[in-house]
Amino acid sequence: MQHKLGTSDMDIEKLSAILDLTAQQLDQFSEIERQYNHLLDEMFGFEGDRKQMWKAVRNLMKDKEAQISKLLNTNQQQLYCELKQHQQQQRKQAH
C-alpha cells in the first residue's frame, strides 16, 4: 500500500531545485526518503490498533522532519518549511 504522507508527494528533483541542494544533500535527502517510506509502508500494513498506528506514524514523521532539517542550511530550512506549509494548505483545500 502506498501512503500519502511526507515529502514523497513532492518531486525530489523539484524540491532539490527549489532548495538548491548540493549533490551530497540530495543523496542524503533521498536516503532519508527511502528509509522512512519503507518504515511507513510497514506501518500501514499493521493490523492492530489503528489509533496507536497513527500515533507512531506521526512520531515517525517528526523524526523524519528532524533528520531532513539537520542536512539543510538555515535558508534551505526556511524554504522547506514554507513548502511544507503550502502543501498542507493545498491538502486542506482539496478536502
N, C-alpha and C positions, 0 to 999 in steps of 0.2 A: 504494500500500500504506500502510495506517495503522500507525503504530508505537505502542508501549505504554510509552514511557519518559517521564520527566519529570512535571511537574505537570499536564499536559494531562488525566491521568486523574482529577484533582480539579477539580471545577467551579470556574471562576474566580470566579463570584459568591459561592459558598460560602466560598472562600478569602478573598475580599475582606471578607466579613462577619466571619470569624474574626480576621483580621489588622487589621480596622478601617482598610482602605486609604483614602486620600484619593482624590478623583476623578483627580488628576494621577498618583498612584501606580498606580491601576487602569489608566489609559491606558498608562502605561509598561510595566506588567506584561503587559498584553495584547499590546503591540507586541513585547516580548521573546518571548512565547509564539509569536506568528505567525512571527517571523523564524527562531527555532530549529526550530519544527515544519517549516517549509519546507526548511531545511537537512537535517534528519533524514530527511524524505521523499526528498530527493535521494540521500542516502547509502544508504538502504535499496533504492534502485533500482540501486545499484552492482553490477556483475557480476564484479568482480575478487576479490582475496584477502580472504576474509571475516574473517580474523584482524586484518588491517590496518584493515578497515572498522570492526570493533567497537572497536579502539583509538581510532580517530578519533571514533567516537560517544561513547565515554567522555570524551575530551578536550572534545568539544563540550558535553556535559552539564556538565562542570566550569566551562566558560566561561559557560554559561547561568546556573548557580547563582551565580557571582560577580556577574553583571550584576543578578540579582534581589536579591542581598544588598546591593548598592550603593544600591538605591532604598528599602530598608526601614530603619526606625529600630531601635535596639537591642532593644526589646521585641518588635517585629514579627519581627526576625531569630530571636529565641529561639523564638517561637511557630511560625514557619515550619520551623525545624529540628526541633522536636518533631513537627509534622505529617508531615514527610518520613520521620522515623524510624518513626512509626506506620504509614505507608504501606508501608515496607519490611518491617516485621514482618507486616503483613497479607498481602503478596505471598508471603513465605516460608511462612506457614501454609497458604496456598492451594495451594502446590505440594507 
